Amino acid sequence: MTRSDLVIIGAGPAGMAAARTAADQGLSVTLLDEQARPGGQIYRDVDHVPESRAARLGAEYTEGRRLTRALAQDRITHLAGAVVWAIEEGGVVSYTRHGAAAQVTGAHVLLATGALERPMPVPGWTLPGVMTAGAGQILLKQSGVAARRAVLVGAGPLLYLVAVQMVRAGSPPLALIETQTTADTARALRHAGGALRGWPYLRKGMSLLAELRRAGVPRHKGARDIVIEGAARAEAVRFKLAGKARRVACETVYLHHGVVPNTQAARSLGVPHRWDAAQHCFAPVVDRWGATERTTVHVAGDGAGIGGARAAEIGGRLAALDIAMRLGALSKGQRDALAQPLFRQLDAERAIRPFLDAAYPPNAAALLPEDDTIICRCEEVRAGDIRRYAALGCLGPNQAKAFGRAGMGPCQGRYCGLAVTALLAEATGQTPDETGYLRIRPPLKPVTLGELAAMHDEAKDPRLDNLDH
Ligand SMILES: Cc1cc2nc3c(=O)[nH]c(=O)nc-3n(C[C@H](O)[C@@H](O)[C@H](O)COP(=O)(O)OP(=O)(O)OC[C@H]3O[C@@H](n4cnc5c(N)ncnc54)[C@H](O)[C@@H]3O)c2cc1C
């Protein structure tokens, strides 16, 4: 089994920056990521993309090459295409790569697994032709494909970015159907001070909106009662604006109402999590270095709380400095001196967050969907099923899983977990913290028996023989 001082899971801005910072302090680093190339969500495929497509995706995208190039350091081993499915005591990390399972051990483990798009379960969201805006963006980044006759629905800055990227790719969306209201904007203005400190982001947002205006993309704000119509596939989006019924015919629907930390790995290690009321999601409990109560496990980047790519990069560097100190490569004084300017930058990066969180809250109707709406796509569990389990006395998500398999499919609750918590909390009158979340156990991602059988015998763990997927 390979051994490293530090094993990092996730080669996005947080993981890449942490890898280089730790290696520069003399640590040996193994960086694992399921993607074929480094970059994470924001810089996906940045080293591979043709220049014409890179220009359309914008300068903030190609900026990621600074981080991917910095991985060329002797002490960093980057294992691309490595899907991590278990992290256990003693820093043993199990993953699948090239069709075979393998393991690597780290004296310390850094989780930099990023964010997931918050699923937006509205009637019709499971029809073919409907996907998340992030999935649409992945098609654009990796293959240069932009959907035709698409409508973007939801709230948040990523929606504007994707819409502009589609305009530049020659396939502008037919419309943006946005759920935030003028009351949300008024609430956000209470955080105007922070927004002004984050003026580069405001300026970027305004320039994206100006580009959409110039391209003639209509924006419908304050949309309610959103329904995706279609028999065999999505054909139109129906919604209400100030009580009036509207309908936009289309072929593709991109849904988006924010991103949430990808907490599966941290949860599988028993790291405590807390409900973040401003961001409407759970986040792991970490200190300002990303350290958890598990002394050999840190979390950095969006996985520790949504802050964006720059904040993720800085968070990765801070975690690496703290880990280097814990492993004896830096004194406390050296760590603090190197970290001081990073903390200042992090404060500046985070200043705009309260404004954005208030201006673009997730669509309330999709947080507590109607009874008929499917919330767990893997097992086809509907919102009404969860409410029925609550009426039968079910108090928490783990019981709901036993009642009706919500969260038991291949995604292991990554997509329905928050909806199950919200529905049970609503039904029982408890807080999300009291209701809790699914207990996450390995395998975090599906692993086949063939992949386990192909694992080198020395590394094979007998407990794995009992896994059923
Ligand atoms: C779909 C999507 C698109 C986004 N697009 C943009 C954008 O265009 N612009 C922008 O400013 N922000 C974007 N964001 C927000 C964004 O993710 C950033 O804030 C930033 O990338 C966070 O950096 P990170 O290093 O924390 O995580 P990420 O960049 O998300 O990197 C996490 C990495 O961990 C890997 N990973 C996760 N689980 C495992 C596992 N079990 N095994 C192996 N590898 C694993 C993932 O493959 C990923 O490469 C997007 C978010 C999402 C979800």
The ligand as an ORCA input file, in Angstrom:
! r2SCAN-3c Opt
* xyz 0 1
  C     -21.553     21.697    -11.191
  C     -20.869     22.915    -10.630
  C     -20.346     23.878    -11.488
  C     -19.708     25.001    -10.988
  N     -19.216     25.920    -11.856
  C     -18.644     27.054    -11.369
  C     -18.158     28.073    -12.249
  O     -18.222     27.949    -13.456
  N     -17.642     29.197    -11.701
  C     -17.538     29.360    -10.346
  O     -17.053     30.401     -9.881
  N     -17.961     28.389     -9.482
  C     -18.519     27.268     -9.976
  N     -18.984     26.315     -9.107
  C     -18.750     26.485     -7.654
  C     -17.390     25.837     -7.421
  O     -17.447     24.473     -7.326
  C     -16.328     26.483     -6.706
  O     -16.660     27.356     -5.729
  C     -14.990     25.778     -6.535
  O     -14.737     24.939     -7.606
  C     -14.841     25.049     -5.216
  O     -13.574     24.465     -5.188
  P     -13.265     23.147     -4.360
  O     -11.820     22.861     -4.550
  O     -13.793     23.294     -2.997
  O     -14.143     22.003     -5.034
  P     -14.344     21.496     -6.520
  O     -13.807     22.422     -7.511
  O     -15.767     21.104     -6.617
  O     -13.452     20.180     -6.559
  C     -13.793     19.016     -5.841
  C     -13.209     17.825     -6.545
  O     -13.383     16.687     -5.712
  C     -13.629     15.584     -6.542
  N     -14.307     14.547     -5.747
  C     -15.429     14.678     -5.002
  N     -15.746     13.489     -4.437
  C     -14.783     12.615     -4.829
  C     -14.569     11.231     -4.581
  N     -15.365     10.503     -3.775
  N     -13.502     10.638     -5.184
  C     -12.666     11.354     -5.967
  N     -12.830     12.651     -6.242
  C     -13.868     13.277     -5.669
  C     -14.482     16.139     -7.663
  O     -14.377     15.352     -8.820
  C     -13.873     17.522     -7.873
  O     -12.933     17.510     -8.904
  C     -19.597     25.167     -9.590
  C     -20.116     24.197     -8.719
  C     -20.740     23.077     -9.225
  C     -21.280     22.045     -8.272
*
